[in-house]
Amino acid sequence: MQCRAGPTLRVAGHAAGSIHLKAHRHDLAHVGLVISLHVGAMYLPSLLTGRLVDRVGPIPMA
């Protein structure tokens, strides 16, 4: 149950956000732009952190 709760809530939140934007009469292109910006903001930092780990090396965790 616990493993399914996170992804389920995330998908529900994304769907609710899209419905909310559409309910406030935003164009579908704007809804798509918001989703695209959100996905970009999630994955773009990985480019920087990946290079940082390559330079510094992995840090051992206790």
Secondary structure by P-SEA (a helix, b strand, c coil): cccaaaaaaaaaaaaaaaaaaaaacccaaaaaaaaaaaaaaaccaaaaaaaaaaaacccccc
